[in-house]
Amino acid sequence: MNSPLSFVHVSKSFSSPTGELRMVLDDFSFELKSGELVAVVGPSGIGKTTLLHLAAGLDRPDSGSVVLDPSSSDSAVGMVFQQPRLLEWRDVKTNLRLATDAAGIPAEAGLDMLHAVQMSDHADAYPLSLSGGERQRIALARAFAIRPELLLMDEPFSALDELTSRKLQLLVQKLWLERRSSGLIITHDTFEAAFLADRVVVLKGKPCSIDSIIDIPITRPRMTDDVRIFNYHIQILDALIGADAIKR
Amino acid sequence: MKSPRPVISTKPTYKGTVNASKGAAPERPSLLRSWQRYLRASLLPPALFLLGLALLWALMARMMHTTLMPSLREIALEMKRIIVNEDALGHIGLTLERIVLGCALAFLISLAVGIPAGRNRWLEAFFRPGIVLGLTIPGLVWALLCVIWFGVNWKSPVVALALGVSPALTVNAIQGVRAVDYSLIEMAHVFRLSPTARLRHLWFPAMAPFLLSGVRTGLSLAWKVIVLVEIFGMSSGVGYELNQEFSSQNVAGVLAWTVIFGGVMGVIEYGLIQGIERNITRWRRRATV
């Protein structure tokens, strides 16, 4: 089976405001397995979002390649951003319909997803009238509505309070169980990584490389009070502290 | 040695309820109250200003007592004569038709230049001299040149207006493009929105305040240019009639035409432009109530 996403010897650098060239990725390789959800954690500014932008086609590597499954359909990528990124001047159902139309999927799929994220009553509302958590629910509905074969999430709950964040993690798990795609989630929350992911990739150094990969072989549905999740959360946290301490 | 870790309770307590009323359609205020609020907030201030202006004029006309500064009554009588005897509506209609055609052409030019220039610094630098030149050339020059180039026909006012108005509109279009949130452009890219959907649902709504501001500026500039073209090269329209009144030294007639056409432009501003503005920004009111 083809990998839904592969980074093959990818290098990427950016110019700093002072004109200095800063290499973020150097000969980076990683392969996502079909049907798995991988969380990427690492110290701030290490290049996690760069990885996601390369996967989403928002950026191009200087060398190497980012390969999406060639057998997947054209509209195979869904994304949940740190901010909901909804069109404020369009109501909720139009925001979803634009995504489903572009993916060639019936608009009903969007309304079904609204129901799944418990936002059916807000189909006619404008995003500005909703709370941050509600808007992020809509963003989740939009990403899942297009039936993505690859789901990308960029710190999707980091701007929310902890309670809302936990609710949405449970929601993502529920949707994940229903839809079964492959996914990559960038997060700073090690509990979130342990709770949602099948594997957790810990990044280190500059340019970044993989410090360790932690498998989380816990079957879904997972419970937030499962002590094994808590233990993995601590293990990831330890690896992260170790990665952060590495001299750059 | 690792430090002792705190014991964290992670009991699930996630029985969140969604406030079903939030975001739902709010209770609508009565039509009468909406109208009262609209009259008080939008029509009363300009009405008071115009009343003050008329009183000031009346005072000056009384103090100076000269035919060069006719009284309000003389201007009103001239307006009545123009409306009853001079086919005012026909002339105003012709002038408005030319303004609409010229502004529509200017709008298309400004979008064709402004959108790419707003997205690309090189293109903006390329077009910048043309925009600056266009902004500095007086409407009189375009009026004269177009009458010379195209003669006495409909092309002169339309092209003169397009040339005179498009630089200011282009500046607004460039600012509008720059104001579009880049994160939404990224979202549209990831979800593969079609070019038509991006234009209709992302670019135009995001640029709308700037485009409307441009249309306002364009209309005021258009009025100044069209009068000149009609004075120099047309045998109809408000500018032509103004010139006729000027030739016969009828100051009250000149002022009467000015007031009549000013009134028409006021109706366009308060009736049409503000109506469009209310329509395209209604999402903001619905979202914030």
Interface residues (C-beta under 8 A of the other chain):
Chain A: A56 G57 L58 D74 S75 V77 G78 M79 F81 Q83 R85 L87 E88 W89 R90 D91 V92 T94 L98 A99 D101 A102 A103 Q118 M119 D121 H122 D124 A125 Y126 P127 L128 S129 L130 S131 E134 R142 I146 L152 L163 T164 R166 K167 L170 M223 T224 D225 I229 F230 I234 D238
Chain B: K2 R5 I8 T10 K11 P12 Y14 G16 V18 A20 K22 G23 A24 A25 S183 L184 E186 M187 H189 V190 F191 R192 L193 S194 A197 H201 L202 P205 A206 I280 W283 R284 R286 A287 T288 V289
